[in-house]
Amino acid sequence: MSESTSHHTIETLALVGVGGFGGAIARYVAGQFVAGPAGTMLVNTVGSFALGVLVYEAVHLGRLSSAARLAAMTGFLSSFTTYSTFAVETAGLAPAWALANVVGSYALGLAGVLAGRTLVQRVGRRGG
């Protein structure tokens, strides 16, 4: 591995790690306020909204650096949102509640992404 590749890899790992640390702490704190399936649904919806904003900023408007994408999207939001907790909590619910949790989580996640994208589009039109 060349020195520049090694430096790039260390920088990438550090960005993802720092973002992941922040996301994990934020997830823990959020869980202290809203526990169980409702808390998981809330953080996944908020995370989906934030991802919608960041993806649109990064991909469509080119306003996010690769370092910001690594720290915020791959690091922070990947640690903040949690599919595994969603799956375990859903498996522990009565069948009707499990179905409602799955449908609600996916619907709110998609709505969050679309709302984030729409927000960036509207703000972008006004600002530029």
N, C-alpha and C positions, 0 to 999 in steps of 0.2 A: 504494500500500500504506500503510495507516495505521501510526502509530507503535506501537500495541499489537500489531498483526499482525506487524510487522517484529520486535519484541522477542520475540514468541511463536515466530516462525520461527527466529530466532537461538538461542533457548534450546533448541528442539527439535533443531536441527542440532548444537548443542554436546553435548546429552545422547547423541544417537546416535553422534556422533564419538568422545566419550570412551569410551563403552561399546565401540564398534568397535575403538578402539585397544587397549583391554585384552583384548578377545577375540582380536585378531590376535596379540598378544604371547603370550597363553596357548596359542594354537594352535601357534605357532612353537616354544615351549618343549616342549610335548607331543610334537611331531614330532622333537625331539632325543632323546627317550627311546624312542619307538616309531615307527619310520619305515615308509613304504610303506602298502600297503592295510590292514594291521593297525592302524597308527596312525590312519589316517583313520576306520576303523570304530570305534575306541575313542573318538575325540573326538566323532564323530557320535552314538554311543550315550550318552555322558556328557551331551552337549548336549541330546539328546532327553529324558533324564531331568530335567535342569534345566528345560527348557521345560515339561515336564509339571507340575512343581512350581509354576512361576511362572504358567502359564496357569490352573491350578486356583485358586491364591491370588488372582489378579487377577479372573478372570471369575466364579468360583463363590463365593468368600468375600469378595471386595471388599477385600482387605487390601493391595493394591499400588497405589500412586499412579500416575498416568499418567507422571510423570517416571521412576519406577523401571521401569515397563514399557518406556519408550523406551530407557533406558540398558542395562537387562539383556537384554531380549528382542530388540528391534530392533538394538541396537548390539552388545553383547557376544556373545550367542549366534549372531547372524547371521555374525559374523566368526570365531567359534571353530569352528563347524561348517562343513563345506565340501562342497557338492554337486559343484562343478566338479572338484575334486581327485578325488572319488569316481568321477566319470564318466571322467576321463582315465586314472586308475589301472586301472579296470575294463577299459577298451578295450585296455590293454596286456597283459592277462592271457590265458593260454590259455583257450579256450572253457569248459571245465569249471570252472576257477577263477573265471572271470568270472561264470558263473552262480551259483556258491557265494557270491561276494562280493556280488552283487546281493541274493540271497535272504537271506543273513546280515545284511547292512546294514539292509534294510527290516525284517526280523524283530526285530533288536536295537533299532532305532529306535523301533518301535511298543512293544516291551516296555519300553524306557526311559521313554517317555511314560506308559504305564499304571502303571509302578512309581512314578514321581514323583507322579502323581495319587493313587494308593492311599496313599502315605506321607502326603501332606497330609491326606487324608480321615481316616486313623487318628489322626494327631497332633491334628487339629482336634476329633475326638470326645473325646479325653482332656482337651484343654485348654479346651474351651469348651462 
